[in-house]
Amino acid sequence: MTEYFIGTGGWAYFKIPNKPSLKAYSENFNFAEVNYTFYKYPNTKMVERWRRTVPEDFTFTVRCHQDLTHRIGLKPVDQAYAVFSRMIGICRILEAPFLHLLTPESCVLDNVKIKQANDFFSSINLRDIRLAWEVRSPLTAKLGSLMRDFEIVHSVDLSREEPTFESDVIYTRVFGKGEHNIYQFTDEELLEIDQKILKAEARVAIITYHGIRMSSDASRFRKYKETKEFVPVTAYTGADSARAVLKEDARFPSTKAELINHQGWKVIDLTANKRVHLSKMLSRLPRKTYNGVEDVIKELEVFM
């Protein structure tokens, strides 16, 4: 049976009044991917405080600093070893079982870079820490062979693709199908992700959400795994649900096309048991300019 770790990339956006973000987050989730370490080097005291803030059974994974993957490269040089050593040190303090690497689309891993990566991985001692590698340039057969040799997990966004080779671990950083992380998942899309995980029959599945509604998406997916039912995204159904999400930040006057572009990524409760993207409803609107939420709802009520 697969063990699931479900959470988000970071916890800074998880807000509850009068409570530190990580503390509040850890009362709702038992796993988080540390995003901070991709951009900055936290000092030891900060990392120790993170570990003390969460329950004993809370699990972290750590993102490797971009200095290694974007500036230095995965090659056997002193600078690379220095960054990697700092990252492993953070993993050990947090008791994190995985260190996540991300190489950008601009980093084409040709034969020279693959040879350098092989030499680098051959000369490090991970002990109980496993690597997951998100390769944003084309993953060649030779690179895939290297990753399998070192038991490196192929990290992908399961909402868009699947790993290129089998592994006992699934590591997925989920962004969705929108631009700039602006996306929210329907029940069917969350189920599709889970079906890919179940199909893989992995020992461990790490699912870290990164979209604009990542906390809600992660929570809904976790609740589904616990109960086999999806919870609503709003307190309403039909046109009332559409009204609730439009009132969040819809700008007027707006054309039909502008509404779909700015609001269509959101999910509403069409019925108590059915979630859809708002774009599905907005696409049925008459083509005109709308002056307010109620102007839109009046048209939507005709077919909802």
GIZIRA-V797798 format. One record per helix or strand. SS is the DSSP state (a for helix, b for strand). FROM is the first residue (numbers start at 1). LEN is the number of residues. If there is no record, write none. Layout:
BEGIN
ss=[SS:SS]
from=[FROM:FROM]
len=[LEN:LEN]
END
This chain:
BEGIN
ss=[b:b:b:a:b:a:a:b:a:a:b:a:b:a:b:b:b:a:b:a:a:b:a:b:b:a:b:a]
from=[3:16:19:21:31:36:44:59:66:78:98:111:130:141:153:156:169:187:204:214:238:254:256:267:274:278:289:293]
len=[7:1:1:6:4:4:10:5:7:17:6:12:6:9:2:1:6:14:6:14:12:2:8:5:4:5:2:8]
END
